[in-house]
């Protein structure tokens, strides 16, 4: 689908695709701020179709970027492994780990936000009443 024939509608769809709220996109498109009108324009069939197309293109670009980076990292690892020298094997390992992280297969310990509580007594641990 080509750009919308109404330039304000096109700017509105573009702003929505970039993640702006309906009200922000409506104002950015050049309209007088109005949440009800922004909501109404969002439900316009042509605007919806254009927004879907813009979001699909963005998703495709992201997938290609992740895929191409992964491919290059794996190529580096393969080339480094052929050397059999310690520094090159370290480079191969680093490339493989980077590819795994990029694809969500490895999570850094520092990025995990978990709260661990230690029981004060065995009864707390087992969920029972304290004898004291």
C-alpha positions as CSV (number, residue, x, y, z in Angstrom):
1,X,0.0,0.0,0.0
2,X,1.4,3.4,-0.9
3,X,1.4,6.4,1.4
4,X,-2.0,7.6,2.3
5,X,-3.3,10.4,0.0
6,X,-4.2,12.6,3.0
7,X,-0.8,13.8,4.3
8,X,-2.1,14.3,7.9
9,X,-3.4,10.7,7.9
10,X,0.0,9.5,6.7
11,X,1.8,11.5,9.4
12,X,-0.7,10.1,12.0
13,X,-0.1,6.5,10.9
14,X,3.7,7.1,10.8
15,X,3.7,8.5,14.4
16,X,1.5,5.5,15.6
17,X,4.0,3.1,14.0
18,X,6.8,4.8,15.9
19,X,5.0,4.0,19.2
20,X,3.4,7.3,20.0
21,X,0.0,7.4,21.7
22,X,-3.1,8.2,19.7
23,X,-3.3,11.7,21.2
24,X,0.4,12.4,20.5
25,X,0.2,11.1,17.0
26,X,-2.9,13.2,16.3
27,X,-1.2,16.4,17.5
28,X,2.1,15.5,15.6
29,X,0.0,15.1,12.4
30,X,-1.0,18.7,12.7
31,X,-4.5,18.4,14.2
32,X,-5.8,20.3,17.2
33,X,-5.3,17.9,20.2
34,X,-8.5,15.8,20.7
35,X,-8.4,12.3,22.2
36,X,-11.9,11.4,20.8
37,X,-10.9,12.5,17.3
38,X,-7.6,10.7,17.6
39,X,-9.4,7.5,18.6
40,X,-11.8,7.9,15.7
41,X,-9.0,8.4,13.2
42,X,-7.2,5.3,14.6
43,X,-10.2,3.2,13.7
44,X,-10.3,4.5,10.1
45,X,-9.8,1.4,7.8
46,X,-7.2,3.1,5.6
47,X,-5.2,4.3,8.6
48,X,-5.4,0.8,10.1
49,X,-4.2,-0.8,6.9
50,X,-1.3,1.6,6.6
51,X,-0.3,1.2,10.2
52,X,-0.3,-2.6,9.8
53,X,1.9,-2.2,6.7
54,X,4.4,0.1,8.5
55,X,4.6,-2.2,11.6
56,X,5.1,-5.3,9.3
57,X,8.0,-3.5,7.5
58,X,9.6,-2.6,10.8
59,X,9.3,-6.2,12.1
60,X,10.9,-7.5,8.9
61,X,13.8,-5.1,9.2
62,X,14.3,-6.2,12.8
63,X,14.3,-9.9,11.9
64,X,16.7,-9.4,9.0
65,X,19.0,-7.5,11.3
66,X,19.0,-10.2,14.0
67,X,19.4,-12.9,11.4
68,X,22.2,-11.2,9.6
69,X,24.1,-10.4,12.8
70,X,23.7,-14.0,14.0
71,X,25.0,-15.3,10.6
72,X,28.1,-13.1,10.8
73,X,28.8,-14.1,14.4
74,X,28.6,-17.8,13.4
75,X,30.9,-17.2,10.5
76,X,33.5,-15.6,12.8
77,X,33.2,-18.5,15.2
78,X,33.6,-21.1,12.4
79,X,36.7,-19.3,11.0
80,X,38.2,-18.9,14.5
81,X,37.7,-22.6,15.3
82,X,39.7,-23.7,12.3
83,X,42.8,-22.0,13.7
84,X,43.0,-24.2,16.8
85,X,45.1,-21.5,18.6
86,X,44.0,-20.5,22.1
87,X,43.2,-16.8,21.3
88,X,41.2,-17.8,18.2
89,X,39.3,-20.4,20.1
90,X,38.5,-17.7,22.7
91,X,37.2,-15.5,19.9
92,X,35.1,-18.4,18.6
93,X,33.6,-19.0,22.0
94,X,32.9,-15.3,22.4
95,X,31.2,-15.1,19.0
96,X,29.0,-18.2,19.8
97,X,28.0,-16.7,23.2
98,X,27.1,-13.3,21.5
99,X,25.0,-15.1,19.0
100,X,23.2,-17.1,21.7
101,X,22.6,-13.9,23.7
102,X,21.3,-12.1,20.7
103,X,18.8,-14.9,20.1
104,X,17.6,-15.1,23.7
105,X,19.3,-18.4,24.4
106,X,21.4,-17.0,27.2
107,X,20.4,-14.5,29.8
108,X,23.0,-12.5,31.8
109,X,22.8,-13.2,35.5
110,X,22.8,-9.4,36.1
111,X,19.6,-9.0,34.1
112,X,17.6,-11.4,36.3
113,X,15.7,-9.5,39.0
114,X,14.7,-12.1,41.6
115,X,14.1,-11.5,45.3
116,X,15.3,-14.4,47.4
117,X,14.2,-14.6,51.1
118,X,15.9,-16.8,53.6
119,X,13.7,-18.4,56.3
120,X,14.7,-17.6,59.9
121,X,13.7,-21.0,61.3
122,X,12.9,-24.4,59.9
123,X,9.3,-23.8,60.7
124,X,9.3,-20.8,58.5
125,X,10.9,-22.9,55.7
126,X,8.2,-25.5,56.0
127,X,5.4,-23.0,56.4
128,X,4.5,-24.2,59.9
129,X,3.9,-22.4,63.2
130,X,6.8,-21.4,65.4
131,X,7.2,-23.3,68.7
132,X,8.3,-20.2,70.5
